[in-house]
Amino acid sequence: MPASPSTARAINDRLALRLLQREGPLTAGQLKQLTGLSRPTVADLVERLTASGLIEMVGESGAQRRGPNARLYGIVGDRAHLAALDVRLEGVSVLVSDLVGRVLAEASVPIDADAGTGLAVEQAVALVERAVKEAGTRPTRPEAAGVRGPGAVREWGSLHTVGIGAPGLIDPATGELRDTTGLPAWHRSLVGALQERLPDARVVVENETNLAALAEMRDGAARDRDTFVLLWLDMGVGAAVVLDGAVRRGASGGAGEIGFLPVPGTRGHPSATDCEGGFHSLAGSAAVLELARECGVLGVAGAGERATAAGVVRWAVATVAVTVADGDARDIRAAGDVGAAGVEPPVVPGGAPAAGRMRACAVRFLDALAERLALGAASVVALLDPGCVVLGGEVGQAGGADLAVRVAGRIASMSPLPTEVRHSVLGDAAVLRGALLIAQDGAQDELFG
């Protein structure tokens, strides 16, 4: 039975809104081409969506073009406002945006490990409220509102949806953050406190690694893949499984808890409450720094207490990339962000960097790290055959193409399944970006029907 006229209009409207959601502003001609609808039908839906306040004219497609077909239409960002939170062991970051993702305010606050639950929650909630207040004093898009001048302010609504990324397991039945051993109690309390303080907002929580994978799929290293695994390499380790464009969470929400994977080369085995002895003991940030020390990288580089796992990996990659010509070594400061790594290159008495020794240590370290990462990655490849593994987090981004190539080579030697290895484009920022994406998707789904 053919759809009724009203049903057909609703289907066409949703199709157009999805395209504007995915592609950004489009002309009527582009909507016609992408939807396959007739010109009159597109003209009717543009008029209908504009009258309902869902879309608006945001510009023209070219300076030389005039007329209705040149007008660019986009989703009205002021229809709703969103917040995204990245909740870590050591602090919280937040951003506030409009419905189309234009960032209006960003802030972060460190939270002391010794802070009690009440104080930690209050610090985090206060951060969100400050960011919302800051966003509310800014025009979202002054030109569209006809607002001029630095003091101009637009009317700004309350938050529609809050997306939160946090470590730990999310209960697939309730969507709530489960009580997980080793994570601070304030993480779970924060969700309830935000819902209480923002009663009109929808609060959505997701595992941080899953959000990082979503962000890499939409805006990062996996834009052209609908099936891949993201290996999260940061203070802890984790994995996100994306199959056919959807994040797979498992029966209990624990898919990807690769830190508990038993692997050779550790002292003992992990337990139900502690991932020490599992893959975490080979690839967590503390293990990466210890490996750097064993390979002589920290000693050669003269690293102090400021050294981080991502910084040392970045230093090693930059050191390997240094060229040596005519016996003269170039200072590695020209090849990498040494200050960010928290390491300083040694200088021999004659004043020339000890490039040969540094390079040997860096290669040894990167090879050993790749060997470790491949153990975890190859296990996932054998089970899921994802075709692509993304090295995520700060360490994955710091390793770049150099580390990705080394890991790919080792996976190829252990598995018959062809697997591409890529490095993260978004790095540590992927969690906050993913939290914004789930808030944006949820709000648009509700508003657009």
N, C-alpha and C positions, 0 to 999 in steps of 0.2 A: 504494500500500500504506500503511495507517495506521501511525503510529509506535507502537513498542512502549511499554508502560507506563513502562519506565525512561527511554526516550528522551523521552517526553512530559514526565516529571518534570524531566529536565535542561533541556529547552526552557523550561518554566514557571519554573524556578529562575533561569535566566539572564535571562528577561524581567523578573522581579521585581527582581533585583539591578540591572539597567540602569535601571529606573525609580527605585530608591532612590539610585542613583548620580547620576541627572540631577535628580531632584526634591527629594532630601533625605528626612528622616523622613516616613513615611506610616503611616496606620492600615490595618488589614486591610480595612476597608470601602473605603478609597481605592484599595488595590491591586486589589480586586475590580472597582471601576469602571474603572480605567485598563487592566487586563489583559483584561477581559471574561470572566474565569474565574469558575467557580461559587464560592459561599461555602465549601463543604467543601474544594475544591481549594486555595483560598487559605489556609485554616486549616492544611492539610497542609504546604504549602510553607513557611509561616511557622514551623511547628514544626520542619521539616526543616532550614531554614537557621539557625535559632536553635541547634539541637543541634550543628550543624557549626561553630559559632563565627563564622559570617559576618555575622549580624545580631544585634541585641539590642534590648530595649525601652529607649527613651531618654526616655520621658515619657508624658504623656497629652495628647490633642488639646484638651481643655477641662476647666475646673475642675468643671463641672456634670455631666460625663459619667462613667460608671463602666462596668466590664465589659470584655471582650476587645476589642470594637470600638473602644473609646476609646484603646487603647494605641498609642503611636507606636513604630514600629520603624525602626531605622537601621542602616547599615553599621557594623561594629565598627572604629573608627578605629585601635585598637592592633594590628590584624592586620599592619600594615606601616608603616614610617616612610620619609619621602621627603625629598630635598633638591633645591632649585632654585638655579641659579647664573645670574647675569647678568654675563657677562664683557665688559668694555669695554677700550678702549685704555688708559684711565687708572686702572682698578681693577676690583674684583670685589665683587658683592653676593651674599649667600646667605640663604636661609631654609630652615628645617627644619619639616616638618609631619607630621601623621598621615595615614592613608589617605584620610580624607574632606576633607583640606585645612585642618584647624585648625592655624594657625601656632603653633609651639612656641618658635622662636628665630629671630632675624634679626640679621645683622651685615654689615659692609662694610669694605673696606680699600683705600686708594689704593695704586697701584703706580707707582713712578717710571718715567718713560720711559727713563731711563738704567740701570735695574736690569737685570742680566744675566738670561738665561733661567732659570738655576737658582734664583736668589734670588726672582725673580717667582713661579715655580711654588711654591716653598716657602711664600711668604707666602699664596698663595691656598689651598693645601692646609691650611695651619695654620688659616686662617679657617674652613674647612669643619669641621675637627675640633673647633674651639672651639664652633661653633654646635651640632654634634651633642652635645657634652658638656653644653652648657647645656640643650638640649632634654631630655636624659636625666635631669636633676635635677628636672624638673617633672612633676607628674601631668597626664596628658592631659585627663582629666575626673574630678576627685576624687569628685564625687557618685556617679558610676556605679560607682566602685570601692569605695565605702564608706570613702574616705580622708578624714580630717579634720585640720585644723591646718596651719600654714605649713611645718612641717618634714616633712610627709608626702611620700613618694616612691613612685611605682609602678615596677614592673619595666619596662624599656624595651628594645626590641629594636634590632638593627643596621639600617642603611639597606637598604631593598629596591631603590629606584631613585633615580638622580640625573639630573635634567634640566638641560641646559646650553644657554643661549642665547648665541651669539657672532656677531660680524660675520664675513662671508666665505661661501664656498661649501661646501655639504655634498655630498659625493659620494653620489649616489642609490644606487649599487651597494653601497657599503660602510658608508654612514652616518657616515663620518669627515669631520672638518674638513680641507678641502684646503689645501695650502700656497699662500697667496694673497699676491701682492705688496702691500706696504704695511702688512701686519698683523704684529704682533710674533710672534716664534717661540714665545714662551711660551704663546700661546693653544693651539697644537696639542700642546705638551708637557704642558699641564695635564690634558688628557683622559686621556692615558696614565698620568700620575702618580696621578690619582684612582682609576683602575681598579686600579693596583698597590696603593695604600694601602687601598682598600675592595674587596677581592677578591670579596666576596659580593654586592656591589651591581651592578645593571645601570646602565650609564652611557649616556645618550642625548643626542646633540648635535643642535641645530637652529639654523638661521639666525635671528638676533634679530628681523628684520622679519616672518618667517613666524610666530614665536611671538607677536609683538605682534598680528598679525591674528587668530590663534586666540583670544587673550584678549579682543579687542574683540568677536569673534563670540559668545563664551560669556557674557561679563560686561560688555561695554562698548557702544560706539556702534552695533555691527552685530548686536545680539541678534536682530533680526527679519529678518536677511538671510542667505541661503545662497550668494549670489553678490555679490561686491564686490571692490574693490581698495583696499588700504591704502597710502597714500603716507607713508613714514617720513621725518620731517623732524627731523633732529637735527644732530650734528656732521657726519655724512654723510647721504646720502639713499638710499632704496631703496624698493622696492614689493613687496607680497605679493599674490598672485593667489589668490582663493578662488572656486572654481566648484562649484556644486552641493554646498556644504558641505565641500569638501575643498581643502586648500592644494595648489596646483600648483607643482611645483618645476622642471619642464623636463627636457630630456634629460640635461643635465650638472649640474643643481642650480642653474643660474644665472638662472632665471626671476625677473624683477623687478629685475635689476641696472640700474635706470633712471638711475643716476648716469652711465653711459656713453652715454646717449642723446644723439646730436648734436642740438643746438638752436641757433636763431639767437641772437645777442646775446652770444656768448662769443668769446674770442680763440683761434681755431683749433679743432681737433677732438680728441676723446679718442683715446687709443691703447690697445692691448691690455693695457698694464700701468699706465695712468694715466688716471683719469676726468676730469682737468682738461681743460676745453674742452667737456665734456658738461653734462648737466643739473645735475650736482653743482656746477659753477661758477656756476650761477644760484641754487641752492636750499640748498646746504650752509650751515652756521652762519657760516663766515667770509664767504661771499657775502652772507648776510642782514645781517650787521653792516656790511659795506661799502656795501650798498644804503641802510641807515639813515643812514650818513654822507653819502652822495650826496644823500639827500632832506632833509638838514638836521636829522634827528631827533637824532642824537648831539650836534650843536652846540647845538641849542635846549635839549635836555634836560640838557646839561652832564654827559654820561656820562663816567665814568672808566674805568679798566682793568677794573673789575668787571663791566662790561656783558656780557651774554650775548645770543645771538640770541633765545631764548625770553623773556628779561626785557624786551628792547626791544619785541618784538611785544606782550607783555602791557601794557607802558606805553602803546604806541600805541593799543591797543584801549580802554584805560581813559580815555585822553585824549579820544578821539572821543566817548566816552559822556558826557563832562562836559556839563552844561547850563549855559547862560549866561543869566541873567535880569537885566533892569534894568541892564545894563551892568556888573554885578558878576560876576566869575568865581569859581567854587568851586575851592579848592585840589585838584589832581588826586590828592593823597594820599588823599582820601576815596573815590576811585573805583578805585584799583588798588594793588597791592603794589609801591610804588616801590622799597623797599629790595631786594626780590628782583630787580627789573629792573636794579639797579646804576646807576640814573640818578636825577638830582634835577631837579625843575622849576626853571626860572629864575624869579627874582623881580625885577620892575622896581623902580626906585628908590623908587617910592611904596609898595612892599610888596605889590602885587597880582600874582598869577601872570600871565605873558604868555600867556593862554589862547588868544586868537585865533591867534597865530602858532604856538603849539604844536599846536593842532588842525589847522591847514592842513598842517603838516609831517607829522603823524601820518596824515592822510588820504592825502597824496601817497605816503607810505611803504607803507601797507597796499594801496593800489591797485596800486602797482608790484610789490609782492610777490605779490599775487594774479595779476597778469599773468604773472609768471614761473612760478608754480606751475601755472597753467592750461596752459602749454605742455607740460609733462610729463604732466599729467593727461589732456589732450585726446588725446595720442598713444595712451595706454593705452585710453581710451574708444573711439577709432576702431578699434582692433584687437580688443577684447574685449567691448565693449558690456556692462559690468558692472552698469549701472543705479545704482550707488552708489560713491562714492569717499570714503574716510575719511582725513582729514588727521591723521596720527598723530605720535607723538613729542612732545617738549616743545614744539616750535614749533607743531604742529598743535593741541595742547591750549591753548596760550597764546592762539592766534588766536581760539578759540571760534567762536561762531556768526557773528560779524562777518566774520572772514576766510573762513569757509566760504561765506557768502552771496556775497562778492565773487568767489571762485573759481568758484562755480556760474554766476554771471552771465557770466563770460568763457568758460567751457566752452560754455554755451548759444549764445554768439555764434559759436563755431567749429565746433560739431558739431550735426548734426540728431538725435543720439541723446539721449533724455531721461536725464539723470544727476543724481541727488541727491548733494550734497556735505555731509558731516557732519564735525564735529570730534571728536577723540579724547576719550573719557571717562577713560581710564586713563593717558594720557600716557606718560611715561618708565617708569612702573611696569608697563606692559604686558608687557615682555620677561620680567621675573621671574615675573609671574603666568602667562604662557604656558609658561615652563619648568616651573612647578609642575603645570600642567595635563597636559603630556605625561608627566611622571613619574607622576602620578595615574592617567592613562588606562592607561599601560603596566602599572603594578602591579595595577590592578583587573582588567585583561584576563587577566593571568597567574593571579591568585588565584581569579578567578571562573570561568575556563574558557570 
